[in-house]
Amino acid sequence: MNKVILLFLFFILSPFSVNSQEITQTNTDILYREALEAYQTGEFKRSLELTNRGLQLAPKYHDIRILQVRNLWALQNFEEADNHLDYLLKNAPDYIDVKPLAFQRINKYEDPEEGLKFLERLDGIYTSDNELGLKKAQLLNAAGRLDQARELALELIKWKGLSGGERYGLQTILNRTVISEIGINYQYIGFNENYSRNEPWHYIAAEYQHNLSRTALIGRVTFADRSYEQGKLYEVEAYPVFNDRLYAFTNVGFSDGTLFPDFRTGVSMFYNFAKAFEAETGGRMLFYNNNSYFTGILGLTAYSGKFYLNLRSFLGPQRSDQLVQNYQFNVRYYLTNADNYLFLRLGSGISPDETALSTQIQENPTLDAWYGNFGINKTIGIHHIFQIGTGILYEDITSERQGTQIIGIAGYRYRF
């Protein structure tokens, strides 16, 4: 009977004795290693016991205190975690992982105004920090303080040494903090003597853009004059933003069916990943004379320093037993901010998004085309945006005859 009681007491008390032995460990490196292993396996309470013991022995062991903060976050004890984070910011602000830890705390505030209050403290510690400035602009935007967010982003994007991810974030803020814009664009297309009709074409598009909280809405009217025929295209576009990584493009348009599709629609989804990359997938549908034509789209964009690098492919429709294809490479070099840049486009084929030229693919679907254009987008003051560019398109007119087109573009936008 005594043996049974002793055995029962052994099983009851042994966990306490083991726990007591581990918690009374005096080697802080071992304590930290065991606490980290417990944290990585989701045993946050156990890890917290070990970090508590480690800080009793070595209050200046910063790695243990950083892990203490993470444990408390995992257990939703933000008040106590903030006390330890305050200690680190006061005594070891430049210690590795302290600044990233502080930035993670900003993300945990549900109210962006609370995040801004905490960020004000960091601003006095990490002065002239690109990432901190970007975070402040994002919080101002989330708090609905659009004018302040835009003003800060315009200032930050002039700084040197911005990473591709930081520039992408600032450009996103600038795009989302415009209230309204009106614009007019002109496109000239001239033809060489190889064309049977070589009178120039003229396209004029007027548009109005209004930005809601997370969606940009655009209405556009395009007038085309080909000397022998005229037409109008009416379009509505929207850019709904779902979160910081995901947004979409949608388009609906209709015309009288002379120089443009009777009806057109399209959608693309854009997803930001690895901070400086953006992937696109989508499609366009054009309707001509009760016939429909679908084009699939794939794209990839990279932001590298001051460069915007984009690859896009448009595949379809199937015409005359041949798949219509367009491949293009787009480059922007940002001079100061998101509205001041040089641009270059090189490509083969013509995409359905190029409304002035896309009808030529419908007329000659199996023939090849190559083109290139370049220009500049420039702001004057805070309201005026100008764009000017030129380009050349070389295409098959027939299987035995080629032609060259000269393209000129000019545009003006007024931003409210």
Sequence and secondary structure as in RCSB ss.txt:
>XXXX:A:sequence
MNKVILLFLFFILSPFSVNSQEITQTNTDILYREALEAYQTGEFKRSLELTNRGLQLAPKYHDIRILQVRNLWAL
QNFEEADNHLDYLLKNAPDYIDVKPLAFQRINKYEDPEEGLKFLERLDGIYTSDNELGLKKAQLLNAAGRLDQAR
ELALELIKWKGLSGGERYGLQTILNRTVISEIGINYQYIGFNENYSRNEPWHYIAAEYQHNLSRTALIGRVTFAD
RSYEQGKLYEVEAYPVFNDRLYAFTNVGFSDGTLFPDFRTGVSMFYNFAKAFEAETGGRMLFYNNNSYFTGILGL
TAYSGKFYLNLRSFLGPQRSDQLVQNYQFNVRYYLTNADNYLFLRLGSGISPDETALSTQIQENPTLDAWYGNFG
INKTIGIHHIFQIGTGILYEDITSERQGTQIIGIAGYRYRF
>XXXX:A:secstr
 HHHHHHHHHHHHHHHHHHHHHHT   HHHHHHHHHHHHHTT HHHHHHHHHHHHHH TT HHHHHHHHHHHHHT
T HHHHHHHHHHHHHH TTSTTHHHHHHHHHHT SSHHHHHHHHHHHHHHSTT HHHHHHHHHHHHHTT HHHHH
HHHHHHTTSTT  HHHHHHHHHHHHHS  EEEEEEEEEEEE TTSS    EEEEEEEEEEE SSEEEEEEEEEEE
 SS EEEEEEEEEEEB SSSEEEEEEEEEE SSSS SEEEEEEEEEEETTTEEEEEEEEEEEETTEEEEEEEEEE
EEEETTEEEEEEEEEEEEETTEEEEEEEEEEEEESSSTTSEEEEEEEES  TT TTTHHHHHHSTTS EEEEEEE
EEEEETTTEEEEEEEEEEEEESSSS EEEEEEEEEEEEEE 
